[in-house]
Amino acid sequence: MFSVKELVESSSMKSVPSNYVCHKTPEDNLLNYETESIPTIDFLQLTSSNPIERSKAIQQLGDACRDWGFFMLMNHGVPETLSEKMVRVGEKFFDLSKEEKMEFAGEKILDPIRYGTSFNLMVDKALFWRDKEQNHLEGKLKMFSVKELVESSSMKSVPSNYVCHKTPEDNLLNYETESIPTIDFLQLTSSNPIERSKAIQQLGDACRDWGFFMLMNHGVPETLSEKMVRVGEKFFDLSKEEKMEFAGEKILDPIRYGTSFNLMVDKALFWRDYLKCLVHPHLNAPSKPPGLREAFEEYSRKGKEVVKELLKGISLSLGLEENYIHKRMNVELGCQVLVINYYPPCPKPELVMGLPAHTDHGLLTLLQQNHLGGLQIQHKGKWIPINPIPNSFLINTGDHMEILTNGKYKSIIHRAVVNTKGTRISVGTAHGPNLDTVVGPAPELVGDDNPALYRAITYREYILLQQNNELDKNTCLEQQNHFQYQKELKMLSVKELVESNSVRSVPSNYISLKSPEDSILYETENIPTIDFSRLTSSNAFERSKEIQQLGDACRNWGFFMLINHGVSETLREKMLRATQRFFDLSEEEKKEYAGEKVLDPIRYGTSFNVMVDKSLFWRDFLKCHVHPHLNVPSKPPGFRETVDEYIRKSREVVGELLKGICGSLGLEENYIHKRLNVELGAQMLIANFYPPCPKPELTMGLPAHTDHGLLTLLLQNQFSGLQIQHKGKWIPVNPLPNSFLVNTGDHLEILTNGKFKSVLHRAVVNTTGTRISIATAHGAPLETIVGPAPEFIDYHNPEAYLAIKYGHYMQFQQSHELDRRSCLDHIRI
């Protein structure tokens, strides 16, 4: 890793690297530029022979230590020439070459001489912008691969950010006589029907009872298998600079070199470097080292031939036509992902994991490895270590085989452990459907006695869901469990819950754990008010003044009240009544609109996302995508027409607000409209229903979060409940009559490169009555890529966010727990 001096002096440093970015609280920016100054102590008076003078200085010294802990010392007797000399020799030390300075890089915190960077790289959450005499072991390994870490001379123990917290069950190993099944590929492809039938039955038993098996006599030359391990090792032996050429940025990049699993979400880093390549339907492989691409191509082709025959056998074992899976899953054009894993030796392997317990996406995974074992599979609640058999493949069924067979064949949890002796290299090839293939239970395996256990999902969506989240057992597969989903759908809405006679207190699954800070309210400040009639005035002076106020509101608050907006009070009240009538429909009628996917055009539900919410929220909702195409329930009568009129008026308001925002930023007034194609942009209507709660302090209507999109307009009935965070405190918002509450969204923060902020807000509930709010979120078209506008990027203001499709951002936000600014933080550079 660079010292900060090297980093700054390098020609490639254009902005602050992400691992130096410190997340600061609002309090961190509270500077006092007033008249107060720290105390000054006069050393001459402190050492004076005059007792009165000395006594006064001693009292001042005590006051400074007690009240400040800092003071200036004057007349101290150290020559100024000596002080200046110290600064000069310090500068000369840092001007030494890296090699010369590294002679003084101590290993321990109490070493008498230590040169280094940041503070303590073993524990720093973010690196600090300084060099000093300190340990130079890089622990925050977004910069280091595990291979580099192990090969560095200063690594004596496991860095703290690699230590995994394990449960007692994690250490339950079964070394008994059970061994995983073995399948003979020759018998499986035999022309002898009896022999083949027997092998097919054994294959089915292995998939059903174990989810893993050894494959013998598979026809892939041992020389090719050995070649794959060798070229894999040669790749990891390349220089860091050569390997980093292949460090992809996105989950589905065709070639990705990296370390751990997903550094954006891993709670602890894993003792593993990897190379992932999508090798089919198109071959993607690094151009280095020589021979790697050719080896990948040959190995990929041989692997596909083996998998094709295995899938025939599996189809027949299920009582299906032998090419059933191939045809249904479009395997001929399916994805084949080749992953080479590099697990170096570890001084304390019991503290770390190569990879934690997980299941694989796809239909089948073929694994081969060098002579060092390390794979463990879970069988009957215990971990079984797998010792590699020469010239065999270890095969496991993947999540999509479990989904396709409706749970008949299981995707089994497995993990990789490391050792002290040597480097383990494994080569896995995951074979799945085409990315756009929708995978669900095969109709032939579903019936009255075997209802569908899983929801259908595209292979692409599933991979993104799995790879974007922490690797945690089979949580991704569990999220597709249809029974669980149906159970959640059958859950009472909060409205039903409140109207039932059984509710005397808040059910435990609605109780939200709050920190003391969550209860700090700050009443005195009022959020800004913007007069829409002045913003659209023909009076240039009046309009200019309102545009400036709008810019100030977006920059300093992220929220404002909008008055004189031109949307009639009659239409607003009509919209609130129509919403109340929708929620007054019977549960059966409302459940007709219970969409299954987060981007379904109409979705009625409860809480936020019951598939991921840790506790449920005291809220029912209706979400409708109302533009560019109007999607609205057909019930109650008149609802669709009311929504149509309301959203049209709100778009007119937002159009003018965006013009004003452009003006406040010094841009042409239609800049945002044109850049983000707002005319065809997504507009979502969210109707929220918050019934009264017997103990509102125990639950939340919605937790602290930010909104996707550019602007959100909020209409609500007479009951307040919205709170916004300003300067670190929660401010309750009391709406003005006939006003809209408007807030800037995540995509306005992204577009302005952080100039305007998307602000945290939350909804609380009350004991008195039902609060109804209607939000309209206005954004870009789903396929539009939103990133910082070039006008807001320069040397002093580097790009702060990754560009991302609007639809992908929405999908990510709506699929995950609603957790403050986590979605926005995910794309922060």
Summary of the structure (lengths in Angstrom):
residues: 829
radius of gyration: 31.5
end to end distance: 18.5
largest distance: 113.2
contacts: 2573
relative contact order: 0.07
helix: 35%
strand: 19%
